[in-house]
Amino acid sequence: QVQLAESGGGLVQAGGSLRLSCAASGRTFSNYAMGWFRQALGKEREFVAIISWGGHSTNYAQSVKGRFTISRDNAKNTMYLEMNSLKPEDTAVYYCAMSPYYTYSVGDFGSWGQGTQVTVSS
């Protein structure tokens, strides 16, 4: 059974940066696409970014394109999300997730972490 654990969230001022990490165990990490999603209070969970199995392909939600960078280190079974130029509307719980498919759909991700809170103050 796979376990995913996010870390790196916190409180930051608008314009600041944070780096989230997602550590995976219990499954062959490099066999899966990995994604970041977020859920703001009272809203549905939404796609943020995805990275392919070997890290050669990435894709982003329009709202974060140019500000966020997704990456992975398969040797360390870890994925990252570098978040720059943060805005108050980026405030949410951020989740990492694992899928056998390169997809943006929440329903295609079967394994999820517990989430890490990111709060951006204005």
C-alpha positions as CSV (number, residue, x, y, z in Angstrom):
1,Q,0.0,0.0,0.0
2,V,1.4,3.4,-1.0
3,Q,1.9,6.2,1.4
4,L,2.3,9.8,0.4
5,A,3.3,12.5,2.9
6,E,3.4,16.2,2.0
7,S,5.5,18.8,3.9
8,G,6.6,22.3,3.5
9,G,3.4,24.2,3.8
10,G,3.1,27.3,6.0
11,L,2.2,31.0,6.2
12,V,3.8,33.4,3.7
13,Q,3.2,36.9,2.6
14,A,2.0,37.7,-0.9
15,G,4.9,37.6,-3.3
16,G,6.7,35.1,-1.3
17,S,7.8,31.5,-2.0
18,L,7.3,28.1,-0.6
19,R,8.6,24.6,-1.6
20,L,6.3,21.7,-1.0
21,S,7.6,18.1,-0.9
22,C,5.8,14.8,-1.3
23,A,7.6,11.7,-0.1
24,A,6.3,8.3,-1.4
25,S,6.7,4.8,0.0
26,G,5.3,1.4,-0.6
27,R,5.2,1.4,-4.4
28,T,7.5,1.8,-7.3
29,F,7.5,5.6,-7.5
30,S,8.9,5.9,-11.0
31,N,6.0,3.8,-12.4
32,Y,3.5,6.5,-11.7
33,A,2.6,10.0,-12.7
34,M,2.4,12.4,-9.8
35,G,0.2,15.4,-9.3
36,W,-0.5,18.3,-7.0
37,F,-4.0,19.4,-6.2
38,R,-5.4,22.0,-3.9
39,Q,-8.6,22.6,-2.0
40,A,-9.6,26.0,-0.7
41,L,-12.1,26.3,2.1
42,G,-15.6,25.8,0.7
43,K,-14.4,24.9,-2.8
44,E,-13.8,21.7,-4.7
45,R,-10.4,20.1,-5.0
46,E,-8.7,21.4,-8.2
47,F,-5.8,20.4,-10.3
48,V,-2.5,22.3,-9.9
49,A,0.2,20.4,-11.7
50,I,1.2,17.0,-13.0
51,I,4.5,15.4,-13.9
52,S,5.1,12.3,-15.9
53,W,6.8,9.1,-14.7
54,G,10.3,10.1,-15.8
55,G,9.8,13.8,-15.2
56,H,10.0,14.7,-18.9
57,S,6.5,16.0,-19.2
58,T,4.7,18.6,-17.0
59,N,1.5,20.5,-17.1
60,Y,0.0,23.2,-15.0
61,A,-3.3,24.9,-14.3
62,Q,-3.5,28.2,-16.0
63,S,-3.8,30.0,-12.6
64,V,-0.3,28.8,-11.6
65,K,1.5,28.6,-14.9
66,G,4.8,30.6,-14.8
67,R,4.8,30.8,-11.0
68,F,4.8,27.1,-9.9
69,T,7.3,24.4,-10.9
70,I,6.7,20.7,-10.4
71,S,9.6,18.3,-10.3
72,R,10.5,14.9,-9.0
73,D,13.5,12.9,-7.9
74,N,12.8,9.2,-8.5
75,A,16.0,8.2,-6.7
76,K,14.6,9.8,-3.6
77,N,10.9,8.8,-4.2
78,T,10.0,12.5,-3.8
79,M,8.1,15.1,-5.7
80,Y,8.3,18.8,-5.3
81,L,6.3,21.9,-6.0
82,E,8.2,25.2,-6.1
83,M,5.7,28.0,-5.6
84,N,6.8,31.6,-6.3
85,S,5.0,34.9,-6.5
86,L,2.4,33.5,-4.2
87,K,-1.0,35.2,-4.1
88,P,-3.7,35.2,-1.4
89,E,-5.9,33.1,-3.8
90,D,-3.3,30.4,-3.6
91,T,-4.4,29.8,0.0
92,A,-5.5,26.1,0.2
93,V,-4.7,22.7,1.5
94,Y,-2.3,21.2,-1.0
95,Y,-2.4,17.5,-1.7
96,C,0.0,15.2,-3.7
97,A,-1.4,12.2,-5.5
98,M,-0.3,9.3,-7.6
99,S,-1.8,7.9,-10.8
100,P,-1.0,5.3,-13.4
101,Y,-2.2,7.8,-16.0
102,Y,-1.0,11.2,-17.1
103,T,-4.2,13.0,-16.3
104,Y,-5.7,16.1,-14.7
105,S,-8.8,14.3,-13.4
106,V,-9.1,14.0,-9.6
107,G,-10.9,10.7,-10.1
108,D,-7.9,9.1,-11.8
109,F,-5.7,9.5,-8.8
110,G,-6.1,6.6,-6.4
111,S,-3.6,7.5,-3.7
112,W,-3.5,10.8,-1.8
113,G,-1.4,12.4,0.9
114,Q,-3.0,14.0,4.0
115,G,-2.4,17.5,2.7
116,T,-0.4,20.5,3.8
117,Q,-1.8,24.0,4.5
118,V,-0.5,26.9,2.5
119,T,-1.7,30.3,3.7
120,V,-0.8,33.5,1.8
121,S,-1.4,36.8,3.5
122,S,-2.1,40.0,1.7
